[in-house]
């Protein structure tokens, strides 16, 4: 363990579903166990073997042949053991919602084989920018010298109170397996119809980490309005909120979502804008956007930005 790490009581591990690039994770002192992206007959470690621009460029060549997978037990064990050999005797491993992926389950299966360190595995019940907010809470508290128990407790409290809304592309749920509860005419639409009419869904990540479509329309302005009202209702319960945005593809599509957020109905502050990692692009589609949000009382925009924003942007 380096002298710079002397005041830090534990190491942190995450998977790439947090939608943070490797450079950001390295700067934050977080070890990455990447998800796996398969395109055609080739497999790539998310963020290591393939970056987002490369995914944008190559994915049209493999339409219908793209899948994503959780890391293996060996992948987790290798990272845990390396940290133990560096002198870390406590490791907190933070992972994407178990309702969406089995990464946390695989991580737990590796824990019993680790020698020289105690590993605590946390299910964030989150994905993408929401997962990133929980990770930033843990990093801030680790850097402040909190012990493992208190830092984990604070991360879990944020996880329980945070929320995520996503707008995938019309055909994204074919690959993502996103759960839907459609009603009315739109509920009877086939996927081909949704594509033809450019119908998009507003998908929420529930407190237990499941993805559920709550609204759908071909009018992005209407979807954005529902999103803004959802945040407003949430803020009425918890007070000021901190949020982080996520996009894949053209970032300008976020402008349609951001416009209704410019309101006096609730107090909010944006901590960061994240570009989705390849594994998220594969699931939600190129052109997806999302907003994660949490009570500012549990994490301020400044705290989250200190971890999530590139150094030059801080």
Secondary structure, 3 states (H helix, E strand, C coil): CCHHHCCCCCEEEEEHHHCCCHHHHHHHCEEEECCEEEECCEEEEECCCECHHHHHHHHHHHCCCEEEECCCHHHHHHHHHHHHHCCCCEEEEEECCCCCCCHHHHHHHHHCCCCCCEEEEEECCCCHHHHHHHHHHHHHHHHCCCCHHHHHHHHHHHHHHCEEEEECCCCHHHHHCCEECCCHHHHCCCHHHHHHHCCEEEEEECCCCCEEEEEEECCHHHHHHHHHHHHHHHHHHHCCEEEEEEECCCHHHHHHHHHHHCCCCCCEEEEEEEECCHHHHHHHCCCCEEEEEEECCCCCHHHHHHHHCCHHHC
